[in-house]
Amino acid sequence: MQIEMRDLARKAAEQNRELPLRYSALFHRWFLFGIPGFGSVMAILWLMIAKPF
């Protein structure tokens, strides 16, 4: 996703155009996938610090 977003942004900048709708769709999907990823990292950090087991 990030590579495609980069390519879309680069192409839009080269052509002095706005970002296409595909970029927005990819960004929203990327953001939504990041929420559980961030939560997982926070849970791992909590487990390492609190050592509940």
C-alpha positions as CSV (number, residue, x, y, z in Angstrom):
1,M,0.0,0.0,0.0
2,Q,2.7,2.5,0.9
3,I,4.6,1.9,-2.3
4,E,1.5,2.5,-4.4
5,M,0.7,5.6,-2.3
6,R,4.2,6.8,-2.9
7,D,4.0,6.2,-6.7
8,L,0.6,8.0,-6.9
9,A,1.9,11.0,-5.0
10,R,5.0,11.2,-7.1
11,K,3.0,11.0,-10.3
12,A,0.6,13.7,-9.1
13,A,3.5,16.0,-8.1
14,E,5.2,15.5,-11.5
15,Q,2.0,16.4,-13.3
16,N,1.1,19.2,-10.9
17,R,-2.2,17.6,-10.2
18,E,-4.2,16.8,-7.1
19,L,-3.9,13.3,-5.5
20,P,-6.3,10.8,-7.0
21,L,-9.2,9.3,-5.1
22,R,-7.3,6.0,-5.1
23,Y,-4.7,7.6,-2.8
24,S,-7.4,8.6,-0.3
25,A,-8.8,5.1,-0.3
26,L,-5.4,3.6,0.3
27,F,-4.6,6.0,3.0
28,H,-7.8,5.2,4.9
29,R,-7.1,1.5,4.6
30,W,-3.5,2.0,5.7
31,F,-4.7,4.0,8.7
32,L,-7.3,1.4,9.7
33,F,-4.7,-1.4,9.5
34,G,-2.4,0.6,11.7
35,I,-4.8,0.8,14.6
36,P,-4.5,-2.9,15.6
37,G,-0.8,-2.8,14.8
38,F,-0.3,0.1,17.2
39,G,-2.5,-1.5,19.8
40,S,-0.5,-4.7,19.6
41,V,2.8,-2.9,20.1
42,M,1.3,-1.1,23.1
43,A,0.1,-4.5,24.6
44,I,3.6,-6.0,24.1
45,L,5.2,-3.0,25.8
46,W,2.8,-3.3,28.7
47,L,3.5,-7.0,29.0
48,M,7.3,-6.3,29.1
49,I,7.0,-3.5,31.7
50,A,4.2,-4.9,34.0
51,K,5.2,-8.6,33.8
52,P,1.8,-9.8,34.9
53,F,2.7,-13.5,34.5
